[in-house]
C-alpha cells in the first residue's frame, strides 16, 4: 500500500477517535489496531495532543511504531 494512502487512513481514524472524545492513549491504541489490520509490518509516527484552554492543561502521547504500540507517555 502506498504511504499517502496509509497516512490518510491513519489520520482519518485518529481524527474520528478524537472527535468521539477518546483520550490520547486510546486514540493511539485504537489507531494501532487499525494499522495492524491493514498490514502488521507498517510503521507510522504519530503525535497526539489534546489541549483545553479553559483548564490550561494538556495531555500528549507520542508513538513511534503504532503497529506494535511502542509508546512514550
Residue frames as a rotation matrix with the C-alpha (Angstrom) as fourth column:
UNK 1
0.588 0.809 0.000 0.00
0.809 -0.588 0.000 0.00
0.000 0.000 -1.000 0.00
UNK 2
-0.032 -0.574 0.819 1.26
0.523 -0.707 -0.475 3.49
0.851 0.413 0.323 -0.82
UNK 3
-0.716 -0.394 -0.576 2.43
0.690 -0.280 -0.667 5.72
0.101 -0.875 0.473 2.03
UNK 4
-0.891 0.400 0.214 -0.02
-0.398 -0.916 0.055 8.58
0.218 -0.037 0.975 1.33
UNK 5
-0.034 0.919 -0.392 -2.94
-0.306 0.363 0.880 6.15
0.951 0.150 0.269 1.39
UNK 6
-0.091 -0.077 -0.993 -1.83
0.781 0.613 -0.118 4.65
0.618 -0.786 0.004 4.71
UNK 7
-0.912 -0.305 -0.275 -1.28
0.410 -0.699 -0.586 8.07
-0.014 -0.647 0.762 6.28
UNK 8
-0.623 0.759 0.188 -4.69
-0.529 -0.586 0.613 9.19
0.576 0.283 0.767 5.04
UNK 9
0.196 0.694 -0.692 -6.34
0.138 0.680 0.721 6.22
0.971 -0.237 0.037 6.73
UNK 10
-0.324 -0.403 -0.856 -4.36
0.887 0.184 -0.422 6.71
0.328 -0.896 0.298 9.95
UNK 11
-0.992 -0.056 0.115 -5.12
0.028 -0.972 -0.235 10.45
0.124 -0.230 0.965 10.04
UNK 12
-0.306 0.951 0.027 -8.83
-0.503 -0.186 0.844 9.87
0.808 0.245 0.536 9.41
UNK 13
0.191 0.345 -0.919 -9.04
0.497 0.774 0.393 7.16
0.847 -0.532 -0.023 12.07
UNK 14
-0.617 -0.499 -0.608 -7.19
0.774 -0.247 -0.583 9.25
0.141 -0.831 0.539 14.67
UNK 15
-0.905 0.332 0.268 -9.40
-0.309 -0.943 0.124 12.25
0.294 0.029 0.955 13.93
UNK 16
-0.007 0.955 -0.298 -12.54
-0.259 0.286 0.922 10.13
0.966 0.083 0.246 14.26
UNK 17
0.045 -0.038 -0.998 -11.41
0.805 0.593 0.014 8.68
0.591 -0.805 0.058 17.60
UNK 18
-0.887 -0.403 -0.228 -10.54
0.461 -0.726 -0.510 12.17
0.040 -0.557 0.829 18.85
UNK 19
-0.648 0.717 0.256 -13.91
-0.473 -0.643 0.603 13.51
0.597 0.270 0.756 17.74
UNK 20
0.203 0.715 -0.669 -15.57
0.176 0.645 0.744 10.70
0.963 -0.268 0.005 19.70
UNK 21
0.645 0.070 0.761 -13.86
-0.595 -0.579 0.558 12.10
0.479 -0.812 -0.332 22.81
UNK 22
0.813 -0.393 -0.430 -11.23
0.497 0.853 0.160 9.43
0.303 -0.344 0.889 23.42
UNK 23
0.723 -0.668 -0.177 -8.09
-0.228 -0.472 0.851 10.23
-0.652 -0.575 -0.494 25.44
UNK 24
0.314 -0.671 -0.671 -4.76
-0.949 -0.214 -0.230 10.35
0.011 0.710 -0.705 23.51
UNK 25
-0.637 -0.572 0.518 -3.73
-0.602 0.788 0.130 6.87
-0.482 -0.228 -0.846 24.75
UNK 26
0.016 0.735 0.677 -6.99
0.173 0.665 -0.726 5.36
-0.985 0.129 -0.116 23.49
UNK 27
0.744 0.215 -0.633 -6.65
-0.512 -0.427 -0.746 7.20
-0.430 0.878 -0.207 20.18
UNK 28
-0.116 -0.878 -0.464 -3.21
-0.992 0.124 0.012 5.71
0.047 0.462 -0.886 19.54
UNK 29
-0.644 -0.077 0.761 -4.21
-0.308 0.937 -0.166 2.25
-0.700 -0.341 -0.627 20.78
UNK 30
0.367 0.872 0.323 -7.26
0.083 0.316 -0.945 2.13
-0.927 0.374 0.044 18.52
UNK 31
0.677 -0.193 -0.710 -5.32
-0.714 -0.405 -0.571 3.51
-0.177 0.894 -0.412 15.57
UNK 32
-0.466 -0.873 0.143 -2.63
-0.838 0.487 0.245 0.91
-0.284 -0.006 -0.959 16.19
UNK 33
-0.258 0.471 0.843 -5.27
0.027 0.876 -0.481 -1.79
-0.966 -0.101 -0.239 15.94
UNK 34
0.799 0.551 -0.242 -6.42
-0.172 -0.177 -0.969 -0.41
-0.577 0.816 -0.047 12.60
UNK 35
0.274 -0.789 -0.550 -2.85
-0.961 -0.249 -0.121 -0.27
-0.041 0.562 -0.826 11.32
UNK 36
-0.586 -0.477 0.655 -2.23
-0.522 0.841 0.145 -3.88
-0.620 -0.257 -0.741 12.38
UNK 37
0.251 0.762 0.596 -5.29
0.188 0.566 -0.803 -4.92
-0.950 0.314 -0.001 10.36
UNK 38
0.806 0.006 -0.591 -4.06
-0.527 -0.447 -0.723 -3.06
-0.268 0.895 -0.357 7.28
UNK 39
0.559 -0.711 -0.427 -0.55
0.058 0.547 -0.835 -4.54
0.827 0.442 0.348 7.45
UNK 40
0.943 -0.130 -0.306 1.28
0.323 0.134 0.937 -5.54
-0.081 -0.982 0.168 10.66
UNK 41
0.093 -0.991 0.092 4.64
0.981 0.107 0.162 -4.60
-0.170 0.075 0.982 9.13
UNK 42
0.322 0.081 0.943 3.71
0.507 -0.856 -0.099 -0.95
0.800 0.510 -0.316 8.54
UNK 43
-0.315 -0.487 -0.815 5.33
0.934 -0.310 -0.175 1.82
-0.167 -0.816 0.553 10.54
UNK 44
0.279 0.352 0.893 3.93
0.446 -0.871 0.204 5.29
0.850 0.342 -0.400 11.20
UNK 45
-0.773 -0.467 -0.428 4.90
0.614 -0.386 -0.688 8.05
0.156 -0.795 0.586 13.57
UNK 46
0.147 0.921 0.360 2.12
0.510 -0.383 0.770 9.85
0.847 0.070 -0.527 15.38
UNK 47
-0.927 -0.319 -0.195 1.84
0.335 -0.478 -0.812 12.63
0.166 -0.818 0.550 17.94
UNK 48
0.057 0.996 0.065 -1.46
0.647 -0.087 0.757 13.27
0.760 -0.001 -0.650 19.71
UNK 49
-0.944 -0.302 -0.134 -2.04
0.305 -0.636 -0.709 16.39
0.129 -0.710 0.692 21.75
UNK 50
0.146 0.986 0.075 -5.21
0.775 -0.162 0.611 17.44
0.614 -0.031 -0.788 23.50
UNK 51
-0.896 -0.437 -0.082 -5.38
0.409 -0.740 -0.534 20.95
0.172 -0.512 0.842 24.85
UNK 52
0.244 0.968 -0.064 -8.24
0.893 -0.198 0.404 22.54
0.378 -0.155 -0.913 26.74
UNK 53
-0.496 -0.517 0.698 -7.63
0.291 -0.856 -0.427 26.29
0.818 -0.009 0.575 27.03
UNK 54
0.443 0.728 0.523 -10.32
-0.344 -0.401 0.849 26.57
0.828 -0.556 0.073 29.70
UNK 55
0.984 -0.088 -0.155 -8.37
0.178 0.519 0.836 24.27
0.006 -0.850 0.526 32.02
UNK 56
0.523 -0.851 -0.048 -4.92
-0.827 -0.493 -0.271 25.27
0.207 0.182 -0.961 30.77
UNK 57
0.072 -0.440 0.895 -3.99
-0.460 0.781 0.422 21.57
-0.885 -0.442 -0.146 30.87
UNK 58
0.307 0.010 -0.952 -2.62
-0.931 0.210 -0.298 19.47
0.197 0.978 0.074 28.06
UNK 59
0.393 -0.178 0.902 -2.13
-0.228 0.932 0.283 15.74
-0.891 -0.317 0.326 27.59
UNK 60
0.343 -0.305 -0.888 0.07
-0.938 -0.072 -0.338 14.20
0.039 0.950 -0.311 24.99
UNK 61
0.451 -0.273 0.850 1.28
-0.055 0.942 0.332 10.87
-0.891 -0.197 0.410 23.77
UNK 62
0.116 -0.507 -0.854 3.96
-0.980 -0.197 -0.016 10.30
-0.160 0.839 -0.520 21.19
UNK 63
0.596 0.126 0.793 4.04
-0.093 0.992 -0.088 6.99
-0.797 -0.021 0.603 19.39
UNK 64
-0.287 -0.807 -0.517 6.89
-0.743 -0.154 0.652 5.83
-0.605 0.571 -0.555 17.20
UNK 65
-0.916 -0.013 -0.400 5.52
-0.285 0.723 0.630 2.50
0.281 0.691 -0.666 16.00
UNK 66
-0.228 0.932 0.282 1.76
-0.971 -0.196 -0.136 2.31
-0.071 -0.305 0.950 16.11
UNK 67
0.212 0.400 -0.892 1.56
-0.603 0.772 0.203 -1.23
0.769 0.495 0.405 14.80
UNK 68
-0.165 -0.298 -0.940 3.21
0.500 0.796 -0.340 -2.60
0.850 -0.527 0.018 17.95
UNK 69
0.780 0.599 0.183 2.05
0.220 -0.535 0.816 0.19
0.586 -0.596 -0.549 20.29
UNK 70
-0.161 -0.851 -0.499 5.55
0.979 -0.074 -0.190 1.15
0.125 -0.519 0.845 21.41
UNK 71
0.466 0.448 0.763 4.86
0.374 -0.881 0.288 4.45
0.802 0.151 -0.579 23.05
UNK 72
-0.738 -0.565 -0.368 6.06
0.618 -0.346 -0.707 7.08
0.272 -0.749 0.604 25.43
UNK 73
0.374 0.920 0.118 3.65
0.716 -0.367 0.594 8.97
0.590 -0.137 -0.796 27.57
